[in-house]
Amino acid sequence: MAGSGNSATCALISTLPAFILHGWIMPRKRMIDPEFWSDEEIGNWSPYARLLYIGLWNFADDEGRFKANESLLKAQIFPYDSKINLGMLLEELKSKIQLYQVNGSHYGHLYNFLKHQRIDKPQPSKLPAPLPFQECSPNNPGTFPPNLKEENLKEENRSKDNTISPNNLGNDFVQYWNSKKKLKEIRVLSDTRRTKLNIRFKDPVFLENWKTVVDKIAESRFCCGENERKWTATLEWLISNDTNYVKVLEGKYDNRTKSTEKMIEELKEEGRL
């Protein structure tokens, strides 16, 4: 009977799709930050996208990486749902995950994974790292940080720091803004500024176009002080509401033949001057 059982098991395994045989990752117990439930950005996702995000934490390895094969993810996270469109759901998650390819295979990485997880006896990832991590990591390729808890603390401290960090959108914004010599330098990203800027980043239009907004401000003679009152566009002005950046995108402050006086009158009417 034992031999018959083994034969049946082998026969069953032989019928499984190749992506399950070679790509299955055992799910892990993970912690969900209580802030997940009140996050405004996540609240704008569809219910299935939220469920996918939670599922990715379970199936990601100890470095936050996962295989982004859509058929595999569907089998892992939505085994009972036949009409799930994984491509559309992954698109909703694009601000929280990084999707990349290595040698034609699709992979993903969860941003801030180490910040939210405390992992005992972490196992090194067997999946290739996304390119930015390969370029910036102080470790040799294929190695694992020697002290994961220490790395977690460093990441948390960086998120609270006001210095420029490539892993923080707010600090990326400051770095890009300060690269424009015509704009008034941002010397400190205070808590108040960071909070307002983070609110703007929750707007998907701003998130996608913020570099274009900065470029257009830097190219605008009016925004750079070439007006009667020497008014200049500042960070505070840009992030004070959800309409100023839209006006910049729509070309309100582009260089044109409209008189400076007319633009000043419009700014006065809007309460900007």
N, C-alpha and C positions, 0 to 999 in steps of 0.2 A: 504493500500500500504506500509505503514511504517513497518508493521509486516512482510509483504512478503519480503521486502528488507532485514530486519534483518535476516530472515530465510535463504535467499540466501547467505548472508555474512557468517553466521555460517557454512553453507554447504561448502562454498569455503575454509574457514579456516580449516575445518576438513580434507580436502584433502591434505593440505600442509605436507611435510615431517616433521618428528619429530625434526630433527636437526634445522629446521627453526623455528618451534614453540617454542623450548626451548633454542636455542642457538643464535638467531639473535641479533646482536648488532647494534643499530642505528648508521649510519656513522656520523662522526664529521668533522667540518672544521678544517684543520690543515695547518700549514705553511711548505713550502718546502724551505730548505736552498738553496740559489743560487749556492753554491758549489756543490750541487748534480749533476748539469749538467756537471761539469768539473772533477768530481772525477774519477781518472784513474781506480780504482778497479770496480766501478759501470759501467764504460764504457766498461769493458770486459764482462759484463753480456749480456744475450740475451735481446732483447726488451721486451719480456713478463716478464722476471724476474724484470726488472726495473719498469714495470707497477705494478707488484705484490707488490714490495717494497713500492711504493707510496700508493697503496691501503691499505696496512697494517696500515699505519699511520692514514688513515681515520677510520678504523674499530677497532683500538686498543683503549682501555679505557684510562682514564686520567693518568694512571701509566705505559702506554706503553705495557699492556698485551692484548693478544687476544686468542681466541679459535682457535687452529691449526687443527681443523677437516678439511680435504682436501675438502670434499663435501661442507661444509659450506663456506669455503673460495672461492671456485669456484663459488658458487651461489652469493656470495657478490660482488666479484671483476670481475669475468668473466662470467656474466650471458648469454652472447651471443656467447661464444666461446666453442664449444663442444669438441674440441680435445686438450684442455689444460692438460698438465701433471703437476699437482701441486707438486708432490713429487720431480720431477727434478728441478722445479723452486725454491722450498724451499732449495734444496741442493746448488743452486747457491748463496743464500742469507746467508749461514751459518756463514759468518764472521760478519754479521750485526744483526743477530737475535739469540736468544737462544730458542731452542725447548726443552720442557720437559713434563713429564707425572706426573699426580697426580691421584691416585686411578683409573688408567686405562684410564683417559681422557687426550687428547693432548692439550697442551697450548704453547704459544710462548710469548717472550718478546723482544721488540726492544731496542737494546743497545743505550745508549746516548739519549733516548727519551726526558728526562727532559732538556737536554742541548739545544735541538733545538726547544722546544715548550714553549710558554708562555700561560698558561691556567688560565682563570678567573673562579673563583668558581669551583675548581676541585672536582670531585666526587671520593670517595674511590673505589678502584677496588673490584669487587665481585669475581674475579678469584684468585686462589691460587698463591702465589709468587713462583718464581723459587727458588730452594734450597739455592744457595749462598746468596740470599737476606734474606731468613728466618734466616740464621745463623748469618748474619752480621748486620741486621737492628737493630738500637737502639730502634725502636718502638715495642710495643706489637704486637703479631700476629693479623692480621686483621685490624690494625689501619692504619691511613693515616698520612703522615708527616704534622705537624701543619702549616707549612709555606712553601708552594711549591716553591715560588719565592726564598726564602732563600736557599732552597736545590739546585735550579738551579744554583745560584751564586756559591755555594760551589763546585758543580760538575765542573763548568767552571774553577774555581781556581785550582782544583785538576789536571785538564788536562794541566794546564800551569806550574804546580809545578814539580820540578825535584826529589821530594821524591818518594819512591816506593809506588805504589798504585795497588791493585789487579785489578782495572778496566782499566788499561792502559797497552797495549801490550809491549810498550817500557820499562816501569818500571818493568813489569813482567820479561822481558828479563834480565834486570840488576840484579834483585833479584836472578834469577836462575843462572846467570853467577857467581855472587859473592858467591853463595853457594858452588862453586867448589874451594876448598882451593888452588889447584895448579895453578889456573889462576890469572893473575894480576887483582887486584880489580878495579872495575869501581867506582870511587868516585863521579863523577859528570856526569849526562846525559845532556850535553850541547845542545843548540838548534841545532848546526851543527850535533852532533852525533844523536840526535833524528830524524832530518830530513832524514839522510842517513838510519837510522834503519827503519824508516817508509817506505822508498822506498823499502827496502828488504821485509818488511812485505806484500807489495802489490804483491809480487811473491807468488803464491799459494803453490809452492813446499817448499819455505822457511817457509811460514806461518805454514804449516803442520808439518815440520821436524826440526824447530829451536832448540827444546830441544835436539834432537838427535845430531844435529851439535855441540852444546855446550858439550854434554857428550863425543863425540868422540875427541874433542879438549882437554878436560881435561884428557882423557885417553892416549893421544898421548905423548910419552916421547919427541919426537922431538918438538912438539908444546909447550911443557912446559919447553923448554930451554936445554934439554939434546942433545946439538949439539955443534960443535966446536966453533961457534961464539956466543953461548948462546942466539940465537934468540928465541923469544917467540911469540906466536900468540896473537894478541891484538884485541880489539873491532874494532879499525880503520882498521886493516888489513882485518878482516872478512867482514865488511860492505862497503869496498871501491869499490867493483864491484860486479857483479852478477855471478862470476865464482869461487871465493875462497870457498864459502860454498859448492858448488857442488863438488869440489875436496875433501873436508872433508867428505862429504856423500859417495863419491865413494871409500873412503879408501886410498887416496893418502898419508895421514899422519898417517895411522895406524902403530902400532908397528910391525916391520918385520925385516928380516935379511939384507935388503938393507943398505949399508954403509951410515953413516951420511954424509960423504964427497959427495957422489953421490946426496943426497937430497939437500945439500947446492948448488951444481952446478946447479941443476934444478931450485932452487929458484932464483939463480943469473940470469939464462937465462930468467926467467919470470919477472925479475925486482923487485922481492920481497925483495932482500937483496942488 
